[in-house]
Amino acid sequence: MIVLLSGAKKNIGDFLITERARRLFDYILDDQIIILDRFKNLESDIDLINSARFLVLCGGPAYARDIYKGIYPLVEDLTKIKVPIIPFGLGWCGKPSDPMQFSFNSDSKRLL
């Protein structure tokens, strides 16, 4: 089983990235694929996530200062997630507009 986190709510790009990830993993691995909402805290899904082969972060302007806990809340304690976390089709949020001024906060660095 594979778990995909999707932000496909209003952005067509996120719908397309999630769908392409689903098709790609289905074709390559032929595993069951579960899609969860990337915007919610995943504490209640931790057993499901940890029974998967890996967790895939799908889409979004996610490379932001607060990718962890802001863009992807995941769980309060990252050590609860025991499977590999794979970014797929993540984009930079564009803030600040000068990439040389960009940095991740400490929580986000821990996730990455």
N, C-alpha and C positions, 0 to 999 in steps of 0.2 A: 504494500500500500504506500501511496505517496500523498502528502498533504500540500496543497497549494493555497497560499494566502492571496486573496484577490481584492483589489480596490475598485472593482468594476461596478460603480454606482452611477456615475454621470459622465465619465471620460471614456470616449470610444476607444482611445488607445489602450486603456486598462482592460477593456473588454477583449480587444484583439490580442493583447499580450497573454492574458489568462487563457483564452481559447487556444492560442498557438502552443502554449506550454502544455496544456492538457492533451492536445493532439500529439505533440512530439513525444511526451513521456508515455502516452498510451501506445504509440507506434514502436518506440524503442524498448520499453520495459514490459508492456502488457500487464501492468499492475492496476489494482483498483486505485482510483484517484478521487480524493475527497477535496472539495473546495470550501475554504472557510473565509470569513470576512476579516480582512486585514485591519479594520478599524476597531475591532473589539479586543478586549483583554482575553487571553486564551487560557487562563487558569483552569476553567472548567473543561477544556479540551486537552489538557496536558497528557493524559494517558493515551488518548487517540494519537496525538502527535508523536509521542515516544514509541508507539508501536509501528510507526511508519518507517520506511527506508530513509527518508529525508524530508525536510520542510523547505518549500520553495517560496521565496518572496517574489510575487509577480507584479511588475509594473509600478507605475506611479512616478511622479517626480520625487523619488525617495531619497536620493543622496542629498540630504539636508543636515544641517547642524544637529537636529533632533530626530534622525531616522529611527533610533530606538527610543521608544516611549512616546514619541510624537507621531511620526508617520506609521510606524509599526509598533504598537504598544506591547505586543507579545505577552510576556509574563513579567511579574515584578522582579523575579530572580532568574536571570538567564541560565544559571546552572541547572535549573529544572528541565530545560530542553536538552535531551541526551542525544538527539540525532543531528546529523549535519544540516546546516542552514545554507541554502543555495540561492543567491540573488539571480533573477532572470528578468532581463529587460527593464532594469531600474534606470531611471534618468536622474539628472541633476536638477534640483528645484530652481536654480537660477538666482538664488539669493545668497549672498550679495551678488550684484551684477558683475563684480570684478572677481574672477575665480582665484586670483592671487590672495584675496582677503578671506577665502573660505576656510573653515575648519569644522571638525566634528566636535561635539561636546564629549565628555568622558564616558557617558553611558553608550553613546553611539560608537565610540572607538572600541569599547568592549565587545559590542555586537559584531563589528566588522573584523 
